[in-house]
Each structure stands twice: as C-alpha cells, then as structure tokens.
Amino acid sequence: MASSSKSSITTTMSLRRRTHAPNPRSPAPFSHQTIKYADVCCEKCGSDQSPAELLLCDGCDCGYHLFCLRPILVSVPKGSWFCPSCSNHKMPKSFPLVQTKIVDFFRIQRLNEYPQKLGQDSLKKRKRSSSLVMSKKKRKLLPFNPSDDPERRLEQMGSLATALTCSGTQFSNELTYQPGMAPRSANCPALEKEGMQVLAKEDIETLNLCKRMMNRGECPPLMVVFDPQEGFTVEADKCIKDLTIITEYVGDVDLLKNRENDEGDSMMTLLCAANPSESLVICPDKRGNIARFINGINNYSMDGRKKQNLKCVRYNVNGECRVLLIANRDIKKGERLYYDYNAYEHEYPTHHFV
C-alpha cells in the first residue's frame, strides 16, 4: 500500500494502513533513504536505536523511525521522502457538492425516477430490513440503512469522491479483471487452502440489495474525513447495527506472485490458495470504493481490540471469492471504522502498529 511520496496528500492517503496481503520485502539497511549520519535520533521518540528503520527527511535531514510515523510506514519508500513538517499537510480540495457531478462520478442510475422511487423503495427496504432483523438470531446479515436526507447522502458521496479523486482512483463497486492481471477464471473458491465459507442465499440477497441501493444513489451512512495523521479515514454518519454489511472490498484482481514486490498499502487477500502461485489479491489503487479508506487496526493490542468494530470476511458467493466488511457490533454515529488486519500478516512488524 505504500508508494513514493511527492505531496502531503499522496503520502498521507496511500501510506495509511496495512491490510491482509503479505509483503515479504525488507528495507535495505543503508539505502539513500535510511540513516546517513551516526548521531541522528528519531524526532518522535528521541532514540537512535533501530537505525535500519530510521528515515532521513530529504527536506530537513531530520530522522524518523518508520514505526514512529503516523501513518506508519512498513518499508523504506522509493524516491524522495519528506517529514510531516516539510510536507505541509493540508486539507484536500473537496469534490463539488453538485448533484449532476455526483451522479456522473458514481454512475447513479435513473436520476429522473429517483425522487419518486425513493419513498417506495424505502418502504420496501424497511419491510425487508424488518424480516432480516427477525432473523438476526440466526446470524443473518443486514443491509445498510441509508441516511433519510438526500442532501446528507450527497455530502457522504461527495466526501468519498474527494478521497477517490485525490488518490487518482476511479470509482468501482465490483471486482475488476484487467488484461495482464489475473483472469476471472482464477477466482475459484475451491482453491482456498483451508476451504472458504459459502455465503447463504438470504445473505446473497442482502448483498445484492446493498448493490442496488448504491446504484440508485442510496449510499451507506459513511463519511470519509481527512485526518492529518491517519490521512483519509471513514466515520459512521449514523448508528449502524451489528451484522450490517458496510461494503464489499473491491478493485483489480491480480495474482499475489505478481505483487510480492508491490509497494501498494491497500491490497487485500482475496484467495489464499493451497498452491501459493494461485493466490489472489485485490488491488484498489486504480479502481475501488470506500473500503480502501477504512483503516486496519492492530488487534493484538488492548487498544486495537477496543477500536475494532468491523470484521473482514472472505466468502464464496455463487462460485466466486468475495470480501465483505461487516459490523461486528453496534457502531455509534461519529465512530471511526476499523477492522483487524492481523489475520494473514505474520510477516509484518505489527507490534509497532497502533
């Protein structure tokens, strides 16, 4: 998930979190990005220990440990790197809150019918939601409940459009298969090393309902906000119930072997195959949705366990591997969303992560 930093927005946004895709690279102890002078100490912790993980700013020559930075860096960046003071973090330019621009950006369907259909569909949705709540004891998944105010939904979509635009990412709500990457036929749940749970028929209907709501402009009640330390991150814009489908993790699908030296920091495991050469990852750097801005959290720490409010689950959905982010408890309005990224990341120095 990491890439060379040329601006504060790019640095903050693209280096913000770790997810499930393994990255076996280790930083070169004495590259041009690492320690140049023996007496340099970290500006954050004051220590000169771990010199192989001590970066020098190309602007002021001050030192910072990879693991002391916020957002943390998991490897030495290629090219120039500038510390928080030199990169001059500032709020990104907001996407214009113009309905036609939002509609075009997210390719929302049937704009002319939308205001009339909203009341009818909301009624249908409430009836459907009621039956799903009755089934909750059976651990059935719930559809997200969009904000009632169309203007608020416009603001929510505008916040996501801002983050996607700043990251140079095209909006997509589906897994995509690009030439030269993994073909669709490679996405086969039967290849999963220890088997993959099958999404129940009722839950598939719920997932499809969420997709249909998104297609007509009824987005999840989420707001993408910019934090000077965490970068773009996601907050609940209304209360969200336990077991609610937040979003699907989407992007370009590729073979893990093609991405082992990739610096991208938002890759997600899609298929962990018995044969490692068949393992797949989702790469949302070119195409993606709000999932790429939801932060991973170190669930090995007490603070991490308290913050985690989502679970990341891989399912067999009609013979295709899919990744869903699902609320694992009731989430309050204004609460930031976090999920556990430790599941497959024994390679990462997660004891440094917060």
N, C-alpha and C positions, 0 to 999 in steps of 0.2 A: 504494500500500500504506500510505500514511500517513493517520492520522485524528487528530482533535483529542484531546489527552491530558487525561484527567480523573483518572487514577490511575497509579501506577507500573507496574502490571501491564499496563494497556492501552497505555501508552507503549512499554514495552519490547517487548511482543509484536507490536504492529501496525506498528511502525516499524523492524523488524529488518533487512530485506534488500530488494534490488531484484531483480526477475526481468525477463521479456522484453517486457512491454507498454510501448510508448512513452508518455511523458508530456511533452507539449510545454510545459507551464506553466513560467513563470519567476517567482521570488518578487518581490514588489513591494519596491523598494529601501528605502522608508521607511514601511512599514506599522507598525501599533502593536506588531507582534511584533519588528520589527527595531530597529536602533540608535537609541537615544533621546538618548544623550549622546556628545559627540565624543571624550571621553577614555576610553571603555570599551575594555578589552582582553579578549581571549579567555582564560578561566581555564585552558584546556588548553595552548595554545601560547604565550600571552603577547603575541600580536601584535594590533595594531589594524587590520591590513590586511583587505581584502575586507569592508568594512562592510555591504554589501548581504546578506552571508551570516552576519552576526553577530546572534545572538538574545539578547534580554534575558529573564531569568527573571522571571516575574510574581510570584515569591515574594521573591527577594532582590536583584533587579536586576543580578545578575552576568551577564557576557556569555559566549557560547559560539558558536564557528563551527559552522555546520551540519555541515561535514565533519570537525570535531574530535570531535563527539559519538560515543559508542558505545552503542547502534547509531546509525549515521549518519542524518541527516535530509537528504532530497534536495530539500525545498522548505519554505517557511515554513508552519508549522501554522496552521490557523484556530482562533480561540478562544484560551484560556489555554494557556500552556506553562510547565512547571516543570523546573528543572535536576535532575540526579541527586541532589544533596544535599537539595533541598526535596521531591522526590517520594518520598523514603524507600523505596527499593527493598526489597522483602522477598519471601520465598518465597511463592508462591500456595498456597492451601489445596488439599490433594491430594484427588483423587476417591477415595471409599471403595473399598478392595480387597475388595468383596463380589461373589462370582461372579454372583449374580442381578442385581445392579445393572449389572455389566459386560455381561452377556448382553443386558439390556434396552437399554443405551446403544448397543451396536453391532448390535443386532437379529440376534444369532447364532442360527442355525437348529439344530433337532433337538437340543436340550440333553440330553434323556433318552438319546439314542443316542450322544452324543458320546464318553463314555469307552470304550465297546466299539468304536466305529468308528475311534478314534484309531490303535490298533495296526494295523488292516487298511489304513487309508488311508496310514499312514506307510510301510508295506511297499510299497504301490503307488507312493507318491511316490518312494521310494528306487530302485525299478526304473526309473521314468520318468526320474528325475534321471540315473541311470547312462547311459541311452541318449542323453540330451542332452549329457552330458559327452563322450561319444564323438564327438558331432557338433560339438564346440567349434571344431575346426579350420575348420569351415565358417561360423564366426561365428554359431552358433545361440544364442539367448537361453536363460538358465537360470531356473528358478523359484526363489524364495527358499526357504531351508531353515529352517522354524520351530524355535524352541528346544524341546528334548525335554521339559523340565519344565513341566507345566501351570501350576504356581504362578508360574513366571517369566513365562510368557506373560500371566498375569493382571496381573502388575506392569507389563509392557510396555503392555498395553491400558489399564491404569489411568493410566499416565503420559500417554498420548495423550488419554484422557478428561479429565484435568486441564487440559491445554492448550486443548482444544476448549471446555470449559466456561468457562474464564477469558476466552476470546475471544468467547464468545457464538455459537459456531459449531455447527451441527448436523452430526453425522457423516453423511457420504455417500461412497460408493466409486464413484460413477458421475457422468458429466456430466449436468447437470440443465438443463431448459429451462423458464423461468418466464414467465408472462404478462407482456407488455410488454417482454420482452427478445428476444434472437434466437430464432427458431423452429428446430426441429431440421432443417428443410429447408435452412437457411442453412449448415449444416455440410457442405460439399461439397468434398472434396479437389481436384476438377477446377478449382476457382477459385484454387488456390495459384499465386502469381506465377511461381515457377520450378519448379513441379512438386513432388510430395511422394512420398517413397519408400513403397512398399507393404510392409506387414508380411507376411512369409512365413507360409504356412499353419501350419508347425510352430511358429513363434513365437506365432501367434494361439492355438494350443492351450496353449502355455506360459502366456500371459497369462490365459486362461480358467481354467487350473489354479490360478493365484495368486488369482483372484477366488473360486473355490470354497473354497480353503483359508481365506480371510478370512471367508467366510460361515459357516463352521463353527467359527470361533474360533482357527484356526491363523494367527497374525499374523506379519508379517515380524519378524526378530530385531532390533528397533529400540527404543530408549528415548528418550522426549522428556524433556529435562532443562531446568532453568531456570538461566540464566546472568545475573548482574546486568548485564552489558554487552551480550551478544548477545540476551538475552531467551530465549524458548523456542527450543531448538535440538535436533537429533537426533543420537544416537550409535549406532554399531553395538553390539549387545549380544552378538554372537558374530562369528566370522570370516565374511566374505561374499566369495564368489568373483567374479572378473572376469566380466562379462556377465550377472550376476544382475539380474532385474527387481526393483527396490526397491519401486516403487509407481507408480501412474498419477496424474497431476496432474488433479484433478477439481474441480468446483464449478459455479456457474451460468455458462452461456454467454451472452455478450452481444456486440453489435456494438461494435467499437472506437470508432466515432464517438460512441456513447452514453457512453463512459468517458474521453474525452480530458481532461476536467477533474476526473476522479475522483481522490481522494487515497489510495485504497487502494494498499498497497505490496506486495501479493502476487498481483497479476494476472499471468497468463501468456499469451503469444501462442498461439493455437490455429490460426488460419488467417491467413496473410499474403497477401491476395488481390491480383491484378493491379489490380483496382478497389478502392482504399482503402475505399470505402464498404461493401464486403462483408467486410472483415477482421473476425476474431473474437478475443475474449479469454476466458479462464477467470477467473472471479471467485470465490474461495473464502472470502469474508468471511462469508457466510451458511451455506453448506454446503460441506464439504470433508473431507479426510483428513489423514494425516500429512505429505503433500507440502508443505502451506503452512508447515510449521515447519522445513523443510530450507533451509539458508542458501545464498544465491548468493554467489559469490566472484569477485573481480576477477582474471580470468585474464590480464590484461595485465602483472601484476606477477610477479616470480620467486616470491615467497611464495605468491601465488594459485595459480600453476601447481603448486606442491608440494602445496597443500592439496586441490586439486580431485580428487575420487575418483568423481564421478558425471558422466554426460553426460545432457543433456536432449534428447530426440529426438521430433520430431513425425512420426507415421506415418499412412498411410491404412490403416485397419483395417476391412475389409468395407464400404468406401464411406463411412467417417466419419473425420474428423480426430480423432486422439487424441495425447496427450502422455505419454511414458513417461520415468521416471528410471531409469537403468541404470548399474550399477557399471562403471567404465572401467578398473579394476584391482582386485587383491585388496585388501580392506579389513580391517584388524585390529580386534579387539574393543576397544571404548572410543574408537575414532577417530570424530571428528565428520564428518558428511556435508556436502559442499559441491559445488555444480555451477557452471559458468560462466554468468554472466548477461549477458555482453557481446555475445552474438550479434546482437541487434537493437537495442542500446541506445546507438547513437552520440549520441543526444540527451543522455545523462546525463553528468555530470562525473565519469566513473569513475576519473580519475586521483587522486581523493580517497579512493576506496574501498579497503578492506583485506580 
